[in-house]
Amino acid sequence: MASDTLAGAPRTDAEISGLDALEIAGREKAPSRVRRVWSATWPKLAALALAIALWQAVVWSGWKDPWALPGPAPVFADLGHYALSSALWEGLATTARRAAVGFAAAVAVGLLLGLAVARVKVLRAAIGSMITALQTMPSIAWFPLAILLFQLSEQAIFFVVVLGAAPSVANGVIHGVDYVPPLLVRAGRNLGARGLNLYRFVIAPAALPAIVAGLKQGWAFAWRSLMAGELLVVIATRTSIGAQLTYARELSEATRLMAIMIVILVVGIVVDAAFGAADKAIRRRWGVLDQAGN
């Protein structure tokens, strides 16, 4: 009858032990959503406050004149006016369009190239190390060639953005495929997965964490390449964030220059948060993230 008791009756605290006790204790101590949001937010707020305090301390030290290095108060005041102007949103629209098109092309090239190099030994021997070499090249080094080929045009910026981001995406795919356990691939083949289905249902899901890491790094290179391109290739008929940064420097408008730099930083933080959410969702799906979200 002991088995009936175990099967049907609730267990007492004395009977709960081992992993069951740990699991129940973890559920009971799971923080609320508000506490989780606050625990993730306050370090960022503290770091921001510290950065602003250091900035203000440098201004008070008199190291540079206020016209060259304005304090936080005038910069944030100008940022408020800038945020309400059409110049910011027109510039953001142009920059966002360039970033989206360039990064999408880089992702397509990087995924195809990485998959080909990962699975074809001849290609790995021929260009495997070249991909890493391309990744290490500074984006600014491509612009003389881009301007020579495409002049001061959208195509020059697009060319550099793709070359800056595609190698990182390709390396992410290569490393992800390399670390897929061979036993998993054999199991997929034994279950009937062949050709594209093998990549779709076995290799791609197993390599997904590394691919997402490559996409994140590729975005960082694409964003840096785009900002460098917009600083160098200023198209008079199309305003952009980079072009406005150049105009602010040429007109010695330090407050506007720093306000635009803050906008660029915020865009980077927002995109990084999106990649972070995707990474957390993948880790939760893989069971390597606590259900409480820690």
Sequence and secondary structure as in RCSB ss.txt:
>XXXX:A:sequence
MASDTLAGAPRTDAEISGLDALEIAGREKAPSRVRRVWSATWPKLAALALAIALWQAVVWSGWKDPWALPGPAPV
FADLGHYALSSALWEGLATTARRAAVGFAAAVAVGLLLGLAVARVKVLRAAIGSMITALQTMPSIAWFPLAILLF
QLSEQAIFFVVVLGAAPSVANGVIHGVDYVPPLLVRAGRNLGARGLNLYRFVIAPAALPAIVAGLKQGWAFAWRS
LMAGELLVVIATRTSIGAQLTYARELSEATRLMAIMIVILVVGIVVDAAFGAADKAIRRRWGVLDQAGN
>XXXX:A:secstr
 HHHHHHHS   GGG  HHHHHHHHHHHT   HHHHHHHHHHHHHHHHHHHHHHHHHHHHTTSS TTTS  HHHH
HHHHHHHHTSHHHHHHHHHHHHHHHHHHHHHHHHHHHHHHHHHH HHHHHHHHHHHHHHHHS GGGGHHHHHHHH
 SSHHHHHHHHHHHHHHHHHHHHHHHHHTS HHHHHHHHHTT  THHHIIIIIHHHHHHHHHHHHHHHHHHHHHH
HHHHHHHS  TTS  HHHHHHHHHHTT HHHHHHHHHHHHHHHHHHHHHHHHHHHHHHHHHT S TT  
